[in-house]
Amino acid sequence: MPRLIRPNVQSDIQSSDAEFTAARLLISKMKGEVLNVMNKAKLAETNLTDQHKLTEAKEREIHEYRNKFVQIEQRSIQLQEDRADAET
């Protein structure tokens, strides 16, 4: 009888080893995927930060141009009024 039990034990051990190896491979693959996702998230965060900085710079530039436009427009109105006054 001991011989009948040993093959079962041996096959159980082999089965456990195979399952353990499969689990290790799966964990290794998942670890790689997690690291890949983390790297992509860091890259996306960096890109988002860069885009925010670029957007803020463009908004400041637009604000400066609006101010210049208003000043030029006011100067133009003033010159037109001065010309009209000079003609009369």
FENURLIN-V963658 format. One record per run of one state. SS is the DSSP state (H for helix, E for strand, C for the rest). FROM is the first residue (numbers start at 1). TO is the last residue. If there is no record, write none. Layout:
{{SS;FROM;TO} {SS;FROM;TO}}
//
This chain:
{{C;1;1} {H;2;87} {C;88;88}}
//
